[in-house]
Amino acid sequence: MDSKRKKDLINSLINDDNSFTDVMSRKEKKKRAKQKKFEEQLIKELEKNKKKRMEKELREKQQEKYKMPDKKLESTTSRPKQLNSNERDFQLHEPTKKKGWGKFSKFYLFLIILLVVSFLTYSIYTSFHQIDQIYIIINSTLISIFAIFFLLTSLITKESAKKKMTIFTTFILIGFIGFHIAVETNFLKLPQQAYIKDFSNQTISKVITWASNHNVKLNYEYDYSDSIKSNKVISQNVEPNTLVKDIKSLNVVVSNGPNYDLTVNIPDMIHWEIDKVLDIIEENKLNNVIIDFEFSEETRDTVIEQSRTGEIKRSDELKIKFSLGREEDLKPVAMKDLINMKEFDATLWLKRNGIKYEIKYEFSDDFEKGRVISTTPKEGTMINQKEMSVTIIISKGKKIKAPDFTQMSIEEINVWAEKNNITIHYGSEYNASIKVGNVIRASVEKGATLEEGQIVYIITSKGILKMISFGENDLEKIKSFANEHQLTLNIIEQFSDLPAGQIIDISVKAGETLNEGQGIEIIVSKGKATSIPNFIGVNITKAKEMCSSANLNCSFNYAYSTKTKNTIIYQNKSYGSEVTSGTSIILTVSNGQRPASNNSGNNNSSSGNSGSNPTPTPVCTPYTFILGGAGSTGYQTYSMIKNTSNNKYLNITPNYVGACPNGNATNGAICSSSVTSGTQVTTCDTIVVTIVLLQSSINN
């Protein structure tokens, strides 16, 4: 800007000339914009000086007014004062007093800020348990910032500052709205916290994969369901949308398909039409229905025979025969397109039209198991039932090659099984060399050919099994431990100065590693030994004293004998044998000779000349039968059983077989016993134990 224009600008401001902007050309305005910073600074300085000058002039005029006579003062006050241009300009530029909000404004500001901070704190705290945590935090923060700036804007009195604050607050509001639009339209995708999904009707493989990816412990069990397909989830114990970090595990129930052992009620369907019968079959999930047709005078496609009615299992065979009508009414029919139909539906159509057929089965990658792959002849061919037959090819599903299950995790096996429609049955056993959860072996080898629906048995490792700690009197604790982990106990009782039932020695020490099915030998005290006296020939009174002295529990039977009356003629435990204190013993007492009224032909044995005792009345002594552990051969197993506890007094007969009914052919394995272990039997009973004995053992 040249010096002349600057001078004109200054003079215009001094003289309150408002025509300055009018004389500026458009070109000059552009130049002025470029020099805006300089001009604004200059104008502010000039306005400041002008304002000071006007204030000074106004003060001087007011002083002169107070010096005027009262009359003149009254005349001047009676009419409006005429202000010159400078006075008017000063009043326009006179700074207004800040009215403010006083003390209330501070309280109001404090209260609002406190509420905003509380809201933001609460929102952030609760967001830790919400799926959209990031969204909630950003949203709450924007609302809080907007509220604070809106409040500050309302309290500011300076126009320029208020204008700036309003613009800034508007930008915050625009940002808040834009953020919501971006999120709602998925333009902006914010991360979410991991949460539990609704797995209902989802395949178990998807649940397993999800649980593995989110490090969630998954427990699942199978149950029957008529409405949910096999291997799909029926229910879950955690509500959907629950955060993963808030749960310890996830339990789901997986469908095993319909329960075909369930009992259903089948009505008498004689004379029913075929479609109604098919509805009954479908509703009741019957899976063993045999449908046939034959020529009859009855209406075609109506039931003429039914094998059973009333309560039956879904898997029970049900034969239903329909009428094919009169033979002379059967006409040739065009071959229907049976491709991809279920075997049941395809064969039903053929039977319904009196067509003879043959079924062949093949593997197929394109058709599900049980679906028709092809037919001969093709669709549309006219079939003369008397001269032609149809061949249908049914899919066996994909030809599946078994992987190496020992190199796969449980999750991988389940995903593979679900994908290939293979049923997996799991078992587990302890193994010191295989990590917990890893596969030990499978019922099929790597590369074996499998069919859809086939069952594969997988054995996984339960890890290392170690012997529990135990005390001298913890025999029952060890028994419970062995029973829980399928260990075999061989309990050997010995006389000892230790109390009866106390452990003397054990083959496995606490903390030692055990293998699945391993035998444990425990030596248990029978208590102090007492010797059986010789009661034969002793008077009953003396015998009772001897029983008390030897701490034996004696009971007495009576029998006729040539021996002196009231003397002991038989004892069921041998003289000199060692037994535990308190052992029961049965003594037979002579009743003297049989009275003469009895059959004299029997007196030969009562003459006393032979010197031999008569056979006493049989006595059946009770004992508890214990099924001992298995050995490495059938003979060894029988020996272990016979020598377990009081089994040596019992009549135990071995039944050796080549393999158990369940297929177990392990040499020495116990298949069954005619008496359950722990049952009380007597010496008069016979116990048969079936044991595997291989030919190699016999030869050896």
Order of alpha helices (4+ residues) and beta strands (2+ residues): alpha-alpha-alpha-alpha-alpha-alpha-alpha-alpha-alpha-alpha-beta-beta-beta-beta-alpha-beta-beta-beta-beta-beta-alpha-beta-beta-beta-beta-beta-alpha-beta-beta-beta-beta-beta-alpha-beta-beta-beta-beta-beta-alpha-beta-beta-beta-beta-beta-alpha-beta-beta-beta-beta-alpha
